[in-house]
Amino acid sequence: MKVARFVLKIVGWSLALAAAICCVVAYWDKITSAVCGLKDKVADKGACCCHPSEFDDYADWDE
């Protein structure tokens, strides 16, 4: 009986993993667009306040 429970647990975990992989494959385009959108928002937010432009040092060079 213990062996049957162990086998059923393995089968159950395998099916759950397969379902998760299928969900990732099915919604891959939405996942990537959400990640890229989040990355762009973080990059835009961080560029204005945390890291000054490297060209600000040379602003008076053209004058």
N, C-alpha and C positions, 0 to 999 in steps of 0.2 A: 504494500500500500504506500509506503514511503517513496518507493521508486516511481510509482505512478504520479504522486503529487509533485515530485521533483521534475519529472518529464513535462507535466502540465504547466508547471511554473516556467520552465524553459520555453515551451511553446507560446505561452502567454506573453512573456517578455519579448520574444522574437516577433510576434504579431504586433505588439505595441511599438516596437522599434520600426518595423516596416511601415506602419501607419504614419508615424512621425516623419519618416523619410519621404513618403508619398505626399504628405502635406507640404513639406519644404519644396519638393519638386513642382508641385501644382501651383504654389504661390511664389515661386522664385522671383518673377518679375516685380511683384508688389513688394517683396522683402527688399530687393536691391534698390528699388526706387525710394523706399522709406529710409533706408540706410544712407543713400546718397543725399537725400533731402536733409536729413539730420546732420550729416557731415558738412553740407554747405551752410546750414544755419550756424553750426558751431564755428566754422571757419570765418564766416562773416562777423560773428559776434566777437571772436577773439582778435581779429585783425585790427579793429578800431581802438581797442582799449589796452590790450596787453603788449602787443609788439609794434613799436613804431616802425615806420618805413625806413629802410636803410638809405633811401635817397633823401631823407630830410636833412641829413648832415651836409649834403651838397646843394642845398636849395639856393645859396647865394653864389655858387660857382659860376652860373651863367651870366650874372650881372656884370 
